[in-house]
């Protein structure tokens, strides 16, 4: 293990895993400042890329992230202004919008720093290792989402948040 993350020797393996998860989360956040975007903007691009058409709305993105609608709206407006997302009227809601990646947005996602950095080590895992990692990470995400309070005026999620990850459950 790297310095500061060694086993403590007192049987606190769980603490070591927590520290490793914290370290990974900080590294992931740090690489999100790339290509002139902020981490939240990368999250939005990935979300709109991976979501079904009916879920490509501001409200659905806010629910997925469990945050207020206002910052999500600002993030998406910035991505529209940058030409990475386009918006079109939502056919089911008079005042709603659907968002789609533009060609520039898709090209930028081809250079996604998160996928470039994490893709190789994940690809180097066996299918069973990937399945175990995905199962364990989903368990952690679900636990954290279930127990962390959403901001008071956040858009409530109508479905279990882990379902929005579009990952097969083993």
Secondary structure, 3 states (H helix, E strand, C coil): CCCCCCCCCCCCHHHHHHHHHHHHHHHHHHHCCECCECHHHHHHHHHHHHCCHHHCCHHHHHHHHCCCHHHHHHHHHHHHHCCCEEEEECCCCCCCEEEEECHHHHHHHCCCHHHHHHHHHHHCCCHHHHHHHHHHHHHHHHHHHHHCCCCCCCCCCCCCHHHHHCCCCC
